[in-house]
């Protein structure tokens, strides 16, 4: 498969490479997503090398290799507020969106979107740590991504590589 980043990455904003454990985690999470048969219509992604490498493994494993990610430099080290703006820009173009980026922004995004509830075990896990290659699935009742706002999402699933392979335990978190 050709490198998805191609020339878009010629002025790479990060050249940090993925470790073997992170690559294994991306593949496992992709396989899990495929087994769950969860739809993804658009991928929003940071153009950082580590993200492109992760997607090069995740997408085929998830059966999503036909989707060309929308590379957005704003995602690199973005705050939750910036990530909300990036998602809002999707408008009505896709119902099911996957965003691939970086912490602490993604963790903060989830915590901003999902209301604080002491009985929400999945939110509590993310509060503790959103590890590399983890996947958090949220549902939001909106007709258009422009309407995205804080505290309106519900947690549906949260899966970490170590949940699928304990040998990938907290070391890659």
C-alpha positions in Angstrom: 0.0 0.0 0.0 1.4 3.4 -0.9 2.3 5.8 1.9 -0.8 7.8 2.5 1.1 10.9 3.5 2.9 11.1 0.2 4.1 14.7 -0.4 1.6 16.1 2.1 4.2 15.2 4.6 7.1 16.9 2.9 7.2 19.4 5.7 6.4 16.9 8.4 5.4 18.5 11.7 6.6 15.4 13.6 9.0 12.7 12.6 8.5 10.5 15.7 8.2 6.9 14.6 5.9 4.2 15.9 7.3 1.5 18.1 6.6 -2.2 17.4 4.2 -2.3 20.3 2.3 0.7 19.0 2.2 -0.9 15.5 0.8 -4.1 17.0 -1.8 -2.2 18.9 -3.0 -0.3 15.8 -3.4 -3.6 14.0 -5.3 -5.2 16.9 -7.6 -2.2 17.3 -8.3 -2.2 13.5 -9.2 -5.9 13.6 -11.5 -5.3 16.6 -13.3 -2.5 14.8 -13.8 -4.7 11.7 -15.2 -7.5 13.9 -17.6 -5.0 15.5 -18.8 -3.9 12.0 -18.8 -0.3 13.0 -19.2 2.2 10.2 -16.6 4.8 9.4 -17.3 7.2 6.5 -14.5 9.8 7.0 -11.1 9.8 8.8 -9.8 13.1 10.1 -6.1 12.8 10.8 -3.0 14.6 11.9 -0.3 14.5 9.2 2.4 13.6 11.8 4.5 10.6 10.9 3.4 8.5 13.8 -0.3 9.0 12.9 0.3 8.1 9.2 2.2 5.0 10.2 -0.5 4.0 12.6 -3.2 4.5 10.0 -1.2 2.5 7.4 -1.6 -0.5 9.8 -5.0 0.3 11.3 -7.0 1.0 8.1 -6.3 -2.4 6.3 -6.9 -4.3 9.5 -10.2 -2.4 10.0 -11.3 -2.9 6.3 -11.0 0.9 5.8 -8.1 1.1 3.4 -10.4 2.5 0.7 -10.9 5.7 2.8 -8.4 8.4 2.1 -7.9 10.3 5.4 -8.5 14.0 5.4 -5.1 15.2 6.7 -5.4 18.3 8.8 -2.5 20.1 10.4 -4.7 21.6 13.0 -5.1 18.2 14.7 -1.4 18.1 15.6 -1.1 18.8 19.3 -4.5 20.5 19.2 -6.6 21.5 22.1 -10.1 20.0 22.6 -11.6 23.3 21.3 -9.5 23.1 18.1 -10.5 19.5 17.6 -14.2 20.4 18.0 -13.7 23.0 15.2 -12.0 20.4 13.0 -15.0 18.0 13.5 -17.5 20.8 13.0 -15.9 21.5 9.6 -17.1 18.1 8.5 -20.7 19.5 8.3 -23.1 16.9 6.8 -20.5 15.2 4.7 -20.3 12.1 6.9 -22.3 10.6 9.7 -19.6 8.4 11.2 -16.2 10.1 11.7 -13.0 8.7 13.1 -10.3 11.1 14.3 -6.7 10.1 14.6 -4.4 12.5 16.5 -2.6 13.1 19.7 -2.9 13.5 23.4 -3.6 15.4 25.5 -6.0 16.8 22.9 -8.0 13.7 22.1 -8.4 12.7 25.8 -9.5 16.3 26.6 -11.9 16.2 23.6 -13.6 13.1 24.9 -13.8 14.5 28.4 -15.3 17.7 27.0 -17.9 15.9 24.8 -19.1 13.3 27.4 -20.8 14.8 30.5 -19.2 14.0 33.8 -21.0 11.1 35.4 -19.6 9.2 38.4 -21.4 6.1 37.1 -19.8 6.2 33.7 -17.0 3.6 33.9 -15.8 4.3 30.3 -15.4 8.0 31.0 -13.5 7.1 34.2 -11.1 5.0 32.2 -10.4 7.8 29.8 -9.9 10.2 32.7 -7.2 7.8 34.0 -5.5 7.6 30.6 -6.3 7.4 26.9 -3.5 5.2 25.7 -1.9 5.1 22.3 -4.0 3.3 19.6 -7.0 3.2 21.9 -10.5 3.6 20.3 -13.3 5.5 22.0 -16.7 5.3 20.4 -19.1 8.1 21.1 -22.7 8.7 20.0 -24.0 12.2 19.5 -27.6 13.1 18.6 -27.0 15.8 16.0 -28.0 16.2 12.3 -24.9 18.1 11.3 -21.4 18.2 12.7 -21.7 22.0 12.8 -24.0 21.5 15.8 -21.3 19.6 17.8 -21.2 21.0 21.3 -19.7 19.9 24.7 -21.4 17.5 27.1 -23.7 16.1 24.4 -22.0 12.7 23.7 -22.6 9.3 25.2 -19.9 6.7 25.5 -20.6 3.5 23.6 -17.3 1.7 23.7 -13.7 2.1 24.8 -11.1 -0.4 23.8 -7.3 -0.4 24.4 -4.7 -2.6 22.8 -4.0 -4.2 26.2 -7.6 -5.3 26.4 -7.0 -7.4 23.3 -3.4 -8.5 24.1 -2.3 -8.2 27.7 1.3 -8.3 26.6 0.7 -4.8 25.3 -0.1 -3.7 28.9 0.6 -0.3 30.3 4.0 -0.2 28.7 2.6 1.3 25.5 0.1 3.5 27.3 
